[in-house]
Amino acid sequence: MKNKIIIHCIIAGLAAGMFSCKRDVVGILNTGNFSDTAGTLKSAGSNNIGFAVDYGTSTTNQVYFGTVAREANSVTFGNELKYGSVVQNDGSFNYTTADNFYTLCTNAGLQVYGHTLVWYSQQNTNYLAGITGGGGGSSAPNLVLNGGFETAGSG
């Protein structure tokens, strides 16, 4: 008798679950009116709207940068502040491109947010090879090849 009640409860539960999962066709596709484009993305709500942007495209494609300036209130640089873009072969820093891009963005009324402090790729390999002894003329052991770091030059 007890097993019959359990089986009936399981069958009732499965039937209720199957019939309650009816597909809601109206909720799947938003058929609202999207022809009203009078406003901008940045004016649509209280949150900031930002894009990742590229300096080269921003300076050569006016439509691209015009859309960014019209629709967003903040930007993040794509590659302009990464190590490979800023560090020169002698280890000095050159922020000319980043400074020009910052000026372009702030003059357009955009807030600028940094991109990254450390990045796993896009390095200046000439400079790094020079300071690790990997062919840049330095006599320092190349610790990248020496995974143990205990005995310099053991490879």
N, C-alpha and C positions, 0 to 999 in steps of 0.2 A: 504494500500500500504506500509506504514511504517513498519507494523508488518511482511509483506512478506519479506522485505529486511533483517530484523533482523533474521528471521527464516532461510533464505538462508545463511546468514553469519555464524550462529551457526552451521548449517549442514556442510558447507564448512570447518569450523574450526575443527569440530569433525573428518571429513574425513581426513583432512590433519594430524591431530594428530595421528589418528590410523595408517595411512600408513607410517608415518615418524618414527614410533617406531619399525622398522624392527630389528630383532635379528641379531647381528653381531657375527656369529659363530667363526670367526677367532680371534676376540678380547677376547673371553671368556676363551680360553685355550691357555696358552703360550706353544708352541711346540718347543721352542728353544733348543739348544744343551746344555745339562747339564752334559755332560761327562767330561768337562774341569774342573777339581778340582785342578789344579796346584797352584792356589793362595789360600790365607787364607782370612777369613772374614775381619780381621783387615787391610789387604792390598787392599781390594776392593774399598775403597773410602777414603775420607778425614776425615770422622767422626770416633770418638772412638767407638769401639765395646766392650761392657761389659756384664758380666753375673753375676747373683746372684749365689754364690757358698757356699758349706757346708764344714766345716773343716773335719768332720768325713769321708765323701766320698772322699775328696781331699787327705787324707792321706792313705786311704785303697784301693783306686781304681786308679791305675796309668794311665789307659786309660782315665778315666774321667778328671783327672787334666791335663794330657798331651794335651787333646783336648782343654781345657780352655786356657792353656798357649799358644798353637799354634794359636788359632783362635781369641782370645781377647787381648785387651791391657789394660783392666781395669776390676776389680771385685768389688762386694759389698757383704759383709758377710751376710749369711742367718740369723742365730740366735746368733752368737758369741758375739755380742755387745749389745744384748737386756738385759734388767734389770734382768730377771730371770737367765741369764747365767753369769752375772758379780757380782751381789750383793750376799753376803754370809748371813747366818742366823744372824750373829752379826752386820750386816750393813756395813761391810767392803767390799771393791771391790777387785776382783781377775780377773786380765786381762791375766792370763797365757795362756789360750786357744787362746784368741784374739791375743796376742803377738806372739805366735807360728804360728798362721795362717798368720799374717801380714808378718812375716819373710819368710814363705814358698812362699807367693805370690810375695813379692818384689824380692826374689832371682830368681824367674821365670820371672822377668821383667815386672810384672803386677803392674799397679797403683791400689791403694786400696781406695775405697770410703766408708764412714760410712753408716750405715743402717738407724738408727732411734734414736732420742733422747728420745722420750716418746712413749710407746706402750701400747695399751689397754689390752693386755693379756700377758702371759708368765712372770708373776711377781714372786718374791720370797714371797710367802704368809706367810711363817713362820716369816720372818722379819717384813712384814707389819702388821701382826696380833699383833706382839710384841709391835710395836710403837703406835698402835691404841687402845690397851687394849683389843684386841680380843682373848685373851688366851695366849699371850706370856709373861705374868708376869708383864706387865706395869700397872700402876694405872691410866693412861690417859684414858679419855672416848673414846669409839669407835664412832667417829663422822660419820663413814660410816653408822652405824645403825641409827644415829640421823640425819635424812635428813634436819632438820631445822637449825641445828648448833647453835641455840640460847641457849638451855637448855641442858647442858651436862647430860647424863645418863637418859634422859626421854624416850629414845628408840623410 
